[in-house]
Amino acid sequence: RKKGGDEEELDLHADEEVNRLRNAMSSLAQSILDNNLLEGVRRWLEPLPDKSLPALSIQNAFFEILPKLDIDTAVLKESGLGKIVLFYTKCKRVTPAIRRTADTLVANWSRPIVKRSASYRDRHVPIAEAEISVRTEKLNKLLERAALTNNGRGRKNAVRIPESSLGRYTVAPKAGNAGVSANVAADVERRKANQERLRRMQRKLDTAKQKTARQ
């Protein structure tokens, strides 16, 4: 029992020493940062007077250390290092590895400023409300729009077939009910029928043009 008690006491003493060492290292690191260390790093990473970048070994050394430092926002802003790291995210002459590290640093340093969480679950994605009534366009409206467009461009006897285009969306769609799905399916079929009618009309116009040209 005495031996076991001595071991527990030694473990407790060791834990206290480890905690004391960690606190000392943290204080030392903070004191180094407070003594314009980041300003020196900024000067090392700044482009040279001839607009060339520092040696690759210097870039690798600093960008390997920076992610490990716990940098206060006020100290970072005062040093001006953030602007240089942001420059490395946009510069085309840096290596892909350094650019990725610079992107990560900018993202991490920006979170305390914009109060953004690093967790994906905390991110807010706006959800669009499903529209019960889906707007459809009649064939005559499509033809009228095509005619106005072609007249504005100085082209006659030509109908432009509308084409589908893919875009980027920043609003996530919200799942709808069965009625909305049925309306969407019916609208898709109507659009396909309209496009087929326009194609047939375009072929007729092309044939008429060819006959006119031959005459």
Residue pairs with C-beta under 8 A, 6 or more apart in sequence:
26 70
29 69
29 70
30 72
33 69
33 71
33 72
33 75
34 75
36 79
38 71
38 75
38 76
38 79
38 81
39 79
39 80
39 81
41 62
41 66
41 79
41 81
42 79
42 80
42 81
42 84
44 54
44 58
44 62
45 54
45 58
45 59
45 62
45 81
45 84
45 85
45 88
46 54
46 84
47 53
47 54
47 87
48 54
53 59
53 91
53 93
53 94
56 95
59 88
59 94
59 95
59 98
60 98
63 88
63 98
63 101
63 102
63 105
64 101
66 85
66 101
66 105
67 101
67 104
67 105
67 108
71 109
73 109
73 112
73 113
76 82
76 109
82 106
82 109
85 102
85 105
85 106
85 109
86 102
86 106
88 94
88 98
88 99
88 102
89 99
89 102
89 103
89 106
91 99
94 102
108 118
110 116
111 117
111 118
117 123
125 171
125 172
126 170
126 171
126 172
127 171
127 172
127 173
127 174
128 171
128 172
128 173
128 174
129 174
130 173
130 174
130 175
130 176
130 177
130 180
131 180
132 179
132 180
132 183
133 183
134 180
134 183
134 184
134 187
136 187
136 190
136 191
137 194
139 194
139 197
139 198
142 162
142 194
142 198
143 159
143 198
146 159
146 160
146 162
147 159
149 160
150 156
150 158
150 159
150 160
157 205
157 208
157 209
158 205
159 198
159 201
159 202
159 205
161 195
161 198
161 199
161 202
162 195
162 198
